[in-house]
Amino acid sequence: MNINIVKNGLTVELYKKIRDTVGFKSYEDGDIDEAIKHSLYTVVAYDGEKAVGIARIVGDNRIAFFIKDVVTIPAYQNKSIGHLLMLSIFEYLDQHAAKGAYVGLMSTPGKEKFYTKYGFIERPSEGFGSGMVMFYEPKK
């Protein structure tokens, strides 16, 4: 296994392919393209020529960041690919985040421990209410 991390190399095709391997919600190509274009940072992990993991950051690039789509294909899970993706994300944050910046994410059920080892706090907890989410349907 020879893992290479490529910064800002995420494409619509890779996004769909990697997310599909874990059964994540699908989106229209145009929507994915816009999401990638408006991401602050993307990262793709390759084993040789094969894309095996992705991650991205969205936010205001100073005070608020949200980590999205940290996904490793099943055959490569538990082989430190996610760790390499997170290291690349923290490298970006080290260069752009203000002191005390908010960095959020939503964990897939059962994967919380992966994130707590990097300092993320599970919610609800003392001083922090529950995180919330909605899947918005535009009224067009």
RABELKA-V757119 format. One record per helix or strand of 2 or more residues. SS is the DSSP state (H for helix, E for strand). FROM is the first residue (numbers start at 1). TO is the last residue. Records with the same first field share a line. If there is no record, write none. Layout:
# RABELKA-V757119
SS = FROM-TO ; FROM-TO
This chain:
# RABELKA-V757119
E = 3-7 ; 41-47 ; 50-59 ; 64-72 ; 102-104
H = 12-20 ; 29-37 ; 74-76 ; 81-96 ; 112-116
